[in-house]
Amino acid sequence: MNKNIIRGLVAAGVLATVGAANAALPTEAATAITTAGTDLLSAIGMVIASMVAVWGLRKLGQKMGWL
């Protein structure tokens, strides 16, 4: 058999297994994963906002001659 055909069959088998495992998740687990994703996005947003604030204050300090 051709190597590409074998690789395609292996990839299809892996994707089928992943799809079956995802379908077996209870609704509580799916909700918890979604909630965790939302919490992580908001935490990342806060970290980026704080970094921008620190950068802005340093820039302001340089412009005003404080640093």
N, CA, C and O atoms as a GROMACS GRO file, in nm:
protein
  268
    1MET      N    1   0.083  -0.119   0.000
    1MET     CA    2   0.000   0.000   0.000
    1MET      C    3   0.087   0.125   0.000
    1MET      O    4   0.202   0.123   0.044
    2ASN      N    5   0.031   0.229  -0.048
    2ASN     CA    6   0.101   0.355  -0.054
    2ASN      C    7   0.110   0.415   0.088
    2ASN      O    8   0.017   0.400   0.167
    3LYS      N    9   0.221   0.481   0.118
    3LYS     CA   10   0.238   0.539   0.251
    3LYS      C   11   0.133   0.647   0.279
    3LYS      O   12   0.087   0.659   0.392
    4ASN      N   13   0.096   0.723   0.178
    4ASN     CA   14  -0.004   0.828   0.198
    4ASN      C   15  -0.140   0.771   0.234
    4ASN      O   16  -0.213   0.829   0.314
    5ILE      N   17  -0.175   0.657   0.176
    5ILE     CA   18  -0.302   0.593   0.207
    5ILE      C   19  -0.300   0.544   0.351
    5ILE      O   20  -0.399   0.560   0.423
    6ILE      N   21  -0.190   0.485   0.393
    6ILE     CA   22  -0.178   0.436   0.530
    6ILE      C   23  -0.186   0.552   0.629
    6ILE      O   24  -0.254   0.543   0.731
    7ARG      N   25  -0.117   0.661   0.599
    7ARG     CA   26  -0.121   0.779   0.687
    7ARG      C   27  -0.263   0.835   0.695
    7ARG      O   28  -0.308   0.876   0.802
    8GLY      N   29  -0.333   0.836   0.583
    8GLY     CA   30  -0.471   0.886   0.582
    8GLY      C   31  -0.563   0.798   0.666
    8GLY      O   32  -0.648   0.849   0.738
    9LEU      N   33  -0.545   0.667   0.657
    9LEU     CA   34  -0.628   0.576   0.737
    9LEU      C   35  -0.599   0.591   0.885
    9LEU      O   36  -0.690   0.588   0.967
   10VAL      N   37  -0.471   0.607   0.920
   10VAL     CA   38  -0.434   0.626   1.061
   10VAL      C   39  -0.493   0.757   1.113
   10VAL      O   40  -0.546   0.762   1.224
   11ALA      N   41  -0.484   0.863   1.034
   11ALA     CA   42  -0.538   0.992   1.075
   11ALA      C   43  -0.690   0.984   1.091
   11ALA      O   44  -0.745   1.040   1.185
   12ALA      N   45  -0.757   0.915   1.001
   12ALA     CA   46  -0.903   0.899   1.010
   12ALA      C   47  -0.940   0.821   1.136
   12ALA      O   48  -1.038   0.854   1.203
   13GLY      N   49  -0.862   0.719   1.168
   13GLY     CA   50  -0.888   0.641   1.289
   13GLY      C   51  -0.870   0.723   1.416
   13GLY      O   52  -0.949   0.714   1.510
   14VAL      N   53  -0.764   0.805   1.417
   14VAL     CA   54  -0.740   0.891   1.534
   14VAL      C   55  -0.852   0.993   1.549
   14VAL      O   56  -0.901   1.015   1.660
   15LEU      N   57  -0.894   1.054   1.439
   15LEU     CA   58  -1.001   1.153   1.446
   15LEU      C   59  -1.133   1.090   1.488
   15LEU      O   60  -1.211   1.151   1.561
   16ALA      N   61  -1.159   0.968   1.444
   16ALA     CA   62  -1.282   0.899   1.484
   16ALA      C   63  -1.280   0.869   1.633
   16ALA      O   64  -1.383   0.879   1.700
   17THR      N   65  -1.163   0.832   1.686
   17THR     CA   66  -1.151   0.804   1.829
   17THR      C   67  -1.172   0.931   1.910
   17THR      O   68  -1.240   0.929   2.012
   18VAL      N   69  -1.113   1.042   1.865
   18VAL     CA   70  -1.129   1.168   1.936
   18VAL      C   71  -1.274   1.212   1.935
   18VAL      O   72  -1.326   1.259   2.036
   19GLY      N   73  -1.341   1.197   1.823
   19GLY     CA   74  -1.482   1.234   1.813
   19GLY      C   75  -1.568   1.150   1.905
   19GLY      O   76  -1.661   1.203   1.966
   20ALA      N   77  -1.541   1.023   1.915
   20ALA     CA   78  -1.617   0.936   2.003
   20ALA      C   79  -1.593   0.970   2.149
   20ALA      O   80  -1.686   0.968   2.229
   21ALA      N   81  -1.470   1.003   2.184
   21ALA     CA   82  -1.439   1.039   2.323
   21ALA      C   83  -1.506   1.171   2.359
   21ALA      O   84  -1.552   1.187   2.472
   22ASN      N   85  -1.511   1.264   2.266
   22ASN     CA   86  -1.574   1.393   2.294
   22ASN      C   87  -1.724   1.378   2.310
   22ASN      O   88  -1.785   1.448   2.391
   23ALA      N   89  -1.785   1.288   2.234
   23ALA     CA   90  -1.929   1.270   2.242
   23ALA      C   91  -1.971   1.207   2.374
   23ALA      O   92  -2.087   1.221   2.414
   24ALA      N   93  -1.880   1.136   2.442
   24ALA     CA   94  -1.914   1.067   2.564
   24ALA      C   95  -1.903   1.156   2.688
   24ALA      O   96  -1.932   1.110   2.798
   25LEU      N   97  -1.862   1.284   2.672
   25LEU     CA   98  -1.850   1.372   2.788
   25LEU      C   99  -1.987   1.404   2.846
   25LEU      O  100  -2.082   1.431   2.772
   26PRO      N  101  -1.998   1.401   2.978
   26PRO     CA  102  -2.124   1.446   3.038
   26PRO      C  103  -2.144   1.596   3.019
   26PRO      O  104  -2.047   1.669   2.996
   27THR      N  105  -2.265   1.641   3.028
   27THR     CA  106  -2.293   1.783   3.006
   27THR      C  107  -2.226   1.869   3.113
   27THR      O  108  -2.187   1.983   3.085
   28GLU      N  109  -2.212   1.818   3.236
   28GLU     CA  110  -2.147   1.894   3.342
   28GLU      C  111  -2.001   1.919   3.308
   28GLU      O  112  -1.949   2.027   3.334
   29ALA      N  113  -1.935   1.818   3.252
   29ALA     CA  114  -1.794   1.833   3.216
   29ALA      C  115  -1.778   1.933   3.101
   29ALA      O  116  -1.686   2.015   3.102
   30ALA      N  117  -1.866   1.927   3.003
   30ALA     CA  118  -1.859   2.021   2.892
   30ALA      C  119  -1.884   2.163   2.939
   30ALA      O  120  -1.819   2.257   2.892
   31THR      N  121  -1.978   2.180   3.033
   31THR     CA  122  -2.005   2.312   3.089
   31THR      C  123  -1.885   2.362   3.168
   31THR      O  124  -1.850   2.480   3.159
   32ALA      N  125  -1.821   2.275   3.245
   32ALA     CA  126  -1.703   2.314   3.323
   32ALA      C  127  -1.588   2.355   3.231
   32ALA      O  128  -1.515   2.450   3.261
   33ILE      N  129  -1.570   2.284   3.121
   33ILE     CA  130  -1.463   2.318   3.026
   33ILE      C  131  -1.491   2.454   2.963
   33ILE      O  132  -1.400   2.536   2.949
   34THR      N  133  -1.616   2.478   2.926
   34THR     CA  134  -1.652   2.606   2.867
   34THR      C  135  -1.633   2.720   2.967
   34THR      O  136  -1.582   2.826   2.931
   35THR      N  137  -1.672   2.697   3.091
   35THR     CA  138  -1.656   2.799   3.195
   35THR      C  139  -1.508   2.827   3.221
   35THR      O  140  -1.469   2.942   3.237
   36ALA      N  141  -1.427   2.722   3.224
   36ALA     CA  142  -1.284   2.741   3.245
   36ALA      C  143  -1.221   2.820   3.130
   36ALA      O  144  -1.134   2.904   3.152
   37GLY      N  145  -1.265   2.793   3.009
   37GLY     CA  146  -1.215   2.867   2.894
   37GLY      C  147  -1.250   3.015   2.902
   37GLY      O  148  -1.168   3.101   2.870
   38THR      N  149  -1.373   3.044   2.945
   38THR     CA  150  -1.415   3.183   2.960
   38THR      C  151  -1.334   3.252   3.069
   38THR      O  152  -1.292   3.367   3.052
   39ASP      N  153  -1.313   3.183   3.181
   39ASP     CA  154  -1.234   3.240   3.290
   39ASP      C  155  -1.090   3.265   3.247
   39ASP      O  156  -1.031   3.368   3.282
   40LEU      N  157  -1.032   3.173   3.172
   40LEU     CA  158  -0.895   3.193   3.125
   40LEU      C  159  -0.884   3.310   3.030
   40LEU      O  160  -0.787   3.385   3.035
   41LEU      N  161  -0.982   3.326   2.942
   41LEU     CA  162  -0.980   3.440   2.850
   41LEU      C  163  -0.988   3.573   2.925
   41LEU      O  164  -0.918   3.668   2.890
   42SER      N  165  -1.071   3.579   3.028
   42SER     CA  166  -1.080   3.703   3.104
   42SER      C  167  -0.952   3.728   3.183
   42SER      O  168  -0.909   3.842   3.196
   43ALA      N  169  -0.891   3.623   3.237
   43ALA     CA  170  -0.765   3.639   3.310
   43ALA      C  171  -0.654   3.686   3.217
   43ALA      O  172  -0.574   3.772   3.254
   44ILE      N  173  -0.648   3.630   3.098
   44ILE     CA  174  -0.546   3.673   3.001
   44ILE      C  175  -0.568   3.819   2.962
   44ILE      O  176  -0.472   3.895   2.948
   45GLY      N  177  -0.694   3.857   2.945
   45GLY     CA  178  -0.725   3.996   2.913
   45GLY      C  179  -0.680   4.091   3.023
   45GLY      O  180  -0.629   4.199   2.995
   46MET      N  181  -0.699   4.050   3.149
   46MET     CA  182  -0.656   4.134   3.261
   46MET      C  183  -0.504   4.146   3.266
   46MET      O  184  -0.452   4.254   3.294
   47VAL      N  185  -0.434   4.037   3.240
   47VAL     CA  186  -0.288   4.041   3.240
   47VAL      C  187  -0.238   4.134   3.129
   47VAL      O  188  -0.148   4.216   3.153
   48ILE      N  189  -0.294   4.123   3.011
   48ILE     CA  190  -0.252   4.209   2.901
   48ILE      C  191  -0.283   4.355   2.932
   48ILE      O  192  -0.202   4.443   2.905
   49ALA      N  193  -0.401   4.382   2.990
   49ALA     CA  194  -0.437   4.520   3.024
   49ALA      C  195  -0.342   4.577   3.128
   49ALA      O  196  -0.304   4.693   3.119
   50SER      N  197  -0.302   4.497   3.226
   50SER     CA  198  -0.209   4.547   3.328
   50SER      C  199  -0.071   4.572   3.267
   50SER      O  200  -0.004   4.668   3.305
   51MET      N  201  -0.029   4.488   3.174
   51MET     CA  202   0.100   4.510   3.109
   51MET      C  203   0.098   4.638   3.026
   51MET      O  204   0.196   4.712   3.024
   52VAL      N  205  -0.013   4.664   2.958
   52VAL     CA  206  -0.026   4.787   2.879
   52VAL      C  207  -0.027   4.908   2.971
   52VAL      O  208   0.032   5.011   2.937
   53ALA      N  209  -0.092   4.897   3.087
   53ALA     CA  210  -0.094   5.009   3.182
   53ALA      C  211   0.046   5.038   3.234
   53ALA      O  212   0.086   5.155   3.243
   54VAL      N  213   0.122   4.935   3.268
   54VAL     CA  214   0.259   4.955   3.315
   54VAL      C  215   0.344   5.017   3.205
   54VAL      O  216   0.422   5.109   3.231
   55TRP      N  217   0.329   4.967   3.082
   55TRP     CA  218   0.404   5.023   2.970
   55TRP      C  219   0.370   5.170   2.950
   55TRP      O  220   0.459   5.252   2.927
   56GLY      N  221   0.241   5.203   2.958
   56GLY     CA  222   0.198   5.342   2.940
   56GLY      C  223   0.252   5.433   3.049
   56GLY      O  224   0.293   5.546   3.021
   57LEU      N  225   0.252   5.385   3.173
   57LEU     CA  226   0.305   5.467   3.282
   57LEU      C  227   0.455   5.488   3.268
   57LEU      O  228   0.506   5.596   3.296
   58ARG      N  229   0.526   5.384   3.224
   58ARG     CA  230   0.670   5.401   3.202
   58ARG      C  231   0.697   5.500   3.090
   58ARG      O  232   0.787   5.583   3.099
   59LYS      N  233   0.618   5.491   2.984
   59LYS     CA  234   0.634   5.583   2.872
   59LYS      C  235   0.605   5.727   2.918
   59LYS      O  236   0.678   5.820   2.882
   60LEU      N  237   0.500   5.744   2.996
   60LEU     CA  238   0.467   5.875   3.049
   60LEU      C  239   0.579   5.928   3.138
   60LEU      O  240   0.614   6.046   3.132
   61GLY      N  241   0.635   5.839   3.221
   61GLY     CA  242   0.745   5.880   3.307
   61GLY      C  243   0.867   5.922   3.228
   61GLY      O  244   0.937   6.016   3.266
   62GLN      N  245   0.893   5.853   3.119
   62GLN     CA  246   1.007   5.893   3.034
   62GLN      C  247   0.982   6.028   2.968
   62GLN      O  248   1.073   6.110   2.960
   63LYS      N  249   0.860   6.050   2.921
   63LYS     CA  250   0.829   6.175   2.855
   63LYS      C  251   0.832   6.294   2.952
   63LYS      O  252   0.872   6.405   2.915
   64MET      N  253   0.791   6.269   3.077
   64MET     CA  254   0.787   6.376   3.177
   64MET      C  255   0.921   6.394   3.248
   64MET      O  256   0.937   6.488   3.325
   65GLY      N  257   1.017   6.304   3.223
   65GLY     CA  258   1.149   6.315   3.284
   65GLY      C  259   1.156   6.257   3.423
   65GLY      O  260   1.249   6.288   3.498
   66TRP      N  261   1.060   6.173   3.461
   66TRP     CA  262   1.063   6.113   3.594
   66TRP      C  263   1.154   5.992   3.599
   66TRP      O  264   1.204   5.957   3.706
   67LEU      N  265   1.177   5.928   3.487
   67LEU     CA  266   1.261   5.806   3.484
   67LEU      C  267   1.388   5.831   3.407
   67LEU      O  268   1.470   5.740   3.394
   0.00000   0.00000   0.00000
